[in-house]
Amino acid sequence: MPIAHVNGISLHYQESGDGEPVVMVMGSGAGGRSWHLHQVPALRAAGYRVVTFDNRGIPPTDVCADGFTVDDMVADTAGLIEHLGLGPCRVVGTSLGAHVAQELCLARPELVSQVALLATRGRDDAMRRAQARAEREFHDQGGVMTPLYSATVRAVQNLSPATLRSDKEIRDWLDIFEMAPLARTPGHRAQLGIDMTTDRLAAYRRITTPCLVVGFADDVLLPPHLGREVADAIPGARYLEVADAGHYGYLERPDQVNNALLDFFARRA
């Protein structure tokens, strides 16, 4: 189990393949292994060296249950890139991981050659603030659910109507969610404490890294208009919207997402 000691923590990571490096940053409550179902095999087959890791808050990386900030997570990612001697490299992030990746482009632009942001945002709105507050309250009140109830809520929040309408697909997803529930751990609670309390769109106009933003048309957690705002703010950024995909679009529609990443990466001069 490779461990990097960076930014004052022990951070678990995995490497796969050879070639130019791609560092992938996962969202809230999930480990880096989530990338290994679809994205890592596709990128490795295309000749890339893929590095995934468990963000702080997700064991076996340090839990840091007392809380942390997005700046801490940016420093973790930068520290791993430097520890492995990867920079400048391509970076992919989804949801909270996209927030980390775009802030990394501001804080340490010399480490990032290209960035792909999936299901991202540059500001909060009233609905997103309410959702975040509700998640924290649910966690703090004990968050007791049956596995099936939790799986159904997760499906409605993260999958597209197209998937929810397919009996075969939704049975498979519910089985997956029941077998691999979100970690209701102190580390996950610490991740839930990271809010985008200020509008960052103006700051993102300073990003000079070549950027692809991917929105998922049926994402109810981070609707695609929030990602389009980020693409509009970053000079020269490309925007792509994937149809029939929810917040887990990289898992629901992996072929479209993987093809978009590979096409974008191939454009690097």
Beta strands, then each sheet from edge to edge (+ up, - down):
strand 1: 3-6
strand 2: 9-16
strand 3: 20-25
strand 4: 48-53
strand 5: 89-94
strand 6: 112-118
strand 7: 211-216
strand 8: 238-242
sheet 1: 1+ 2- 4+ 3+ 5+ 6+ 7+ 8+
end
